[in-house]
Amino acid sequence: MGTLLNIVTSSPKSETYPSLLHTIPDFPELIYHQGVPLLSSDRVIAVVGTRNMTAYGAMVTRTLTKGLVERGWAILSGLAFGVDAESHTTALRCGGKTAAVLPGGLLCIAPHTHTQLAQRILNSGGVLYSEYEPNVEPRKHHFFARNRLIAGMSAAVLVTEAGSRSGTSITVSRAAEYGRPVFAVPGPITNPYSEGTKAFINMGATLVTSAEDLLTYIDEGKSRLVRQQLLFESEIERQIFEYVQHVGGASIEQLIQQLHERPERVIRALTSLEIRGLIHRSFGRYLTA
């Protein structure tokens, strides 16, 4: 362990293939990993944000990452400068598990200056992932593809600091598309690298200021489903809920097309489900509560 050898190739039928990737429509046919792979029992959260991290962003990332690790969560990020590196480093310092998804092959660490950090992740019992063959150099479009994997492999996405023009928006939009909860930390109004998190909150991300906030939201979301016992007022409500739950999130257009129903019937059922707290809207998509 911890060498540049022992790279394992997994297909969707392999036990070592990340379990949550099965739930996204554009999962890779092959994925490569090095180290100890994430297990289906691992609770994985992505911690992402700007490369141009401020002192405030570093403090927020350290504080929330530490809280999540102490509560048994594995930290996933992209090994980039700024928030990514801070989240990996904090997880390592706190004795937690951390995983990184690379924009190139596993023999082409990017940025190169984070080769030592990648080695520390492996030495700690963590894991590196890539959908590219080991010797593939990273290209610009690989970073966008990498961000979809970060969203797809996580149960939720936390943005600790992001500017208005941030690659983090790709991760956030994909997370919303895949039905993953998105959380964002507010920042000082004078900080340009808080504009992105502000925008995400305005678009429907959940505002959090601590790990407790985030985990309470997730736990309450799960318990609400148990308490409500899923009592539907019509067949179309049941169909909508089951479809949204199965695919992890859907737009009105998808529901109309899938259910072959009149738009007004779908909208009326969605409104009823939303009022009763069975579903909610996030980034233009309906998700189970």
C-alpha positions in Angstrom: 0.0 0.0 0.0 1.1 3.6 -0.6 3.1 2.9 -3.7 2.4 3.9 -7.3 1.6 0.2 -7.9 -1.4 -1.9 -7.1 -3.9 0.1 -9.3 -7.2 -1.8 -9.5 -9.7 -1.5 -12.3 -13.4 -1.9 -11.5 -16.5 -2.2 -13.6 -20.0 -1.5 -12.3 -20.3 -5.2 -11.5 -17.2 -5.2 -9.3 -17.5 -5.2 -5.5 -14.8 -2.4 -5.5 -16.9 -0.1 -7.8 -18.2 2.9 -5.7 -21.7 1.9 -4.8 -23.3 5.4 -5.2 -22.0 5.7 -8.7 -24.6 3.1 -9.7 -27.3 5.7 -9.1 -26.2 8.3 -11.6 -27.1 8.1 -15.3 -23.5 8.9 -16.6 -21.5 6.5 -14.5 -18.1 5.5 -15.9 -17.9 2.0 -17.4 -14.5 1.6 -15.7 -12.9 3.3 -12.7 -9.4 2.9 -11.4 -8.5 3.1 -7.8 -5.4 2.9 -5.6 -5.6 2.3 -1.9 -8.5 1.0 0.2 -11.7 1.6 -1.7 -14.8 3.1 -0.2 -17.3 0.5 1.1 -21.0 0.6 0.6 -21.3 1.1 4.4 -19.1 4.2 4.4 -20.9 7.5 4.8 -19.3 9.8 2.3 -19.6 13.5 2.0 -17.9 15.8 -0.5 -16.2 18.9 0.8 -15.4 21.3 -2.0 -14.8 24.9 -2.9 -12.5 27.5 -4.2 -8.8 27.1 -5.0 -8.2 30.7 -3.9 -9.1 29.9 -0.3 -9.1 32.8 2.3 -8.2 32.5 6.0 -11.9 32.4 6.7 -12.5 29.6 4.2 -9.6 27.6 5.7 -11.1 28.0 9.2 -14.6 27.0 8.0 -13.3 24.0 6.1 -11.2 22.8 9.0 -14.0 23.2 11.5 -16.7 21.4 9.5 -14.5 18.7 8.2 -13.2 17.9 11.7 -16.8 17.7 12.9 -17.8 15.4 10.1 -14.8 13.1 10.6 -15.5 12.9 14.4 -19.0 11.7 13.6 -17.8 8.9 11.3 -18.0 10.5 7.8 -15.5 9.9 5.1 -14.3 13.0 3.3 -14.2 13.1 -0.5 -12.7 15.9 -2.6 -10.6 16.6 -5.7 -7.0 17.0 -4.4 -7.0 20.6 -5.8 -5.5 23.6 -4.2 -7.5 25.5 -1.6 -10.6 23.9 0.0 -9.9 20.4 -1.5 -6.5 20.1 0.0 -7.6 21.6 3.3 -10.4 19.1 3.6 -8.1 16.1 2.8 -5.4 17.4 5.2 -7.9 18.0 8.1 -9.4 14.5 7.6 -5.9 13.0 7.8 -5.0 15.1 10.9 -8.2 13.9 12.6 -7.6 10.3 11.8 -10.5 10.0 9.4 -10.8 8.4 6.0 -10.4 10.5 2.9 -10.7 9.9 -0.8 -9.7 11.9 -3.8 -11.0 11.9 -7.4 -8.3 12.9 -9.9 -8.7 14.7 -13.2 -6.1 12.5 -14.9 -4.7 9.1 -14.5 -3.4 7.8 -11.1 0.2 8.1 -12.2 -0.4 11.7 -13.2 -1.2 13.5 -9.9 -2.5 17.0 -10.4 -1.4 19.4 -9.2 2.0 17.7 -9.2 2.8 19.5 -5.9 0.2 17.5 -4.2 1.9 14.2 -4.9 3.0 14.0 -1.3 -0.6 14.7 -0.1 -1.8 11.9 -2.4 0.8 9.6 -0.8 -0.3 10.6 2.7 -3.9 9.7 1.7 -2.8 6.2 0.6 -0.6 5.7 3.7 -3.5 6.5 5.9 -5.8 3.9 4.4 -7.5 6.3 2.1 -8.1 5.9 -1.7 -7.5 7.7 -5.0 -9.9 7.3 -7.9 -9.8 8.1 -11.6 -11.9 7.2 -14.6 -8.8 7.5 -16.8 -6.0 5.1 -17.6 -3.1 5.5 -15.2 -0.8 7.4 -17.6 -3.4 9.9 -19.0 -2.4 13.5 -18.4 -5.3 15.8 -17.1 -7.0 18.0 -19.7 -9.3 20.9 -19.2 -12.5 18.9 -19.8 -11.4 16.2 -17.4 -11.9 18.6 -14.5 -15.6 19.0 -15.3 -16.0 15.2 -15.7 -14.1 14.7 -12.4 -16.5 17.0 -10.6 -19.5 14.9 -11.7 -17.8 11.8 -10.1 -17.3 13.8 -6.8 -21.0 14.6 -6.8 -22.0 11.0 -7.8 -19.9 9.3 -5.2 -21.1 11.3 -2.3 -24.3 11.2 -0.1 -24.2 15.0 0.1 -22.0 17.9 -1.0 -20.7 20.7 1.3 -19.4 23.9 -0.2 -17.3 25.9 2.4 -16.2 28.8 0.2 -16.6 29.6 -3.5 -16.4 32.6 -5.8 -19.0 33.7 -8.3 -17.2 32.0 -11.2 -16.2 28.7 -9.6 -15.7 25.2 -10.9 -17.5 24.2 -7.8 -20.8 25.1 -9.6 -20.3 22.0 -11.8 -20.2 19.8 -8.7 -23.2 21.6 -7.2 -25.3 21.4 -10.3 -24.5 17.7 -10.8 -25.3 17.0 -7.2 -28.7 18.6 -7.6 -29.3 16.6 -10.8 -28.4 13.4 -9.0 -30.6 14.2 -6.0 -27.8 14.8 -3.5 -28.4 17.4 -0.8 -26.2 20.5 -1.2 -25.0 22.5 1.8 -23.3 25.8 1.8 -21.6 28.0 4.4 -22.3 31.7 4.3 -19.4 34.1 4.4 -18.5 37.7 5.1 -20.3 40.2 2.7 -16.9 41.7 1.9 -15.4 38.4 0.8 -15.6 37.9 -3.0 -15.1 34.1 -2.4 -18.4 34.0 -0.6 -20.4 35.0 -3.6 -20.6 31.5 -4.9 -21.9 30.0 -1.6 -24.4 32.9 -1.4 -25.7 32.1 -4.9 -26.0 28.4 -4.1 -28.0 29.2 -0.9 -30.3 31.5 -3.0 -30.8 28.7 -5.5 -31.9 26.2 -2.8 -28.8 24.9 -1.1 -29.2 24.5 2.7 -27.3 27.0 4.8 -25.2 25.4 7.5 -22.7 26.8 10.0 -21.6 23.6 11.7 -21.4 19.8 11.2 -24.3 19.5 13.6 -26.5 21.6 11.3 -25.7 19.4 8.3 -26.1 16.1 10.0 -29.3 17.1 11.8 -30.8 18.0 8.4 -29.8 14.7 6.9 -31.1 12.7 10.0 -34.4 14.7 10.1 -34.9 14.1 6.4 -34.7 10.3 6.9 -36.8 10.3 10.0 -39.6 12.4 8.4 -40.1 9.6 5.9 -40.6 7.1 8.6 -43.0 9.3 10.6 -45.1 10.2 7.6 -45.6 6.5 6.5 -46.0 7.7 2.9 -49.8 8.2 2.9 -50.7 9.4 -0.6 -54.0 11.1 -1.5 -54.0 9.8 -5.1 -52.4 7.3 -7.4 -50.5 10.0 -9.3 -48.9 11.2 -6.0 -47.7 7.7 -5.3 -46.3 7.4 -8.9 -44.5 10.7 -8.6 -43.0 10.0 -5.2 -41.8 6.5 -6.2 -40.3 7.8 -9.5 -38.5 10.7 -7.8 -37.2 8.4 -5.0 -36.0 5.8 -7.6 -34.1 8.2 -9.9 -32.9 10.5 -7.1 -34.6 13.6 -8.4 -36.6 14.8 -11.3 -37.9 17.9 -13.1 -41.5 18.7 -13.9 -40.8 18.0 -17.6 -39.3 14.6 -16.7 -42.3 13.7 -14.6 -44.8 14.7 -17.3 -43.0 12.6 -19.9 -42.4 9.6 -17.7 -46.0 9.4 -16.3 -47.8 10.4 -19.6 -50.0 12.8 -17.6 -51.4 16.3 -18.3 -49.1 19.0 -16.9 -51.8 20.5 -14.7 -52.3 17.1 -13.0 -48.6 16.7 -12.3 -48.3 20.2 -11.0 -51.3 19.8 -8.7 -49.9 16.5 -7.3 -46.5 18.0 -6.8 -47.9 20.9 -4.9 -49.8 18.6 -2.6 -46.7 16.5 -2.0 -44.6 19.5 -1.3 -47.1 21.1 1.1 -47.2 17.9 3.1 -43.4 17.7 3.2 -43.0 14.5 1.2 -40.9 16.1 -1.4 -39.0 19.4 -1.8 -37.5 21.5 -4.6 -33.8 22.0 -5.1 -32.2 23.7 -8.1 -35.3 23.2 -10.2 -35.7 19.5 -9.4 -38.0 17.6 -7.0 -36.4 15.4 -4.4 -37.8 13.2 -1.7 -37.7 14.9 1.7 
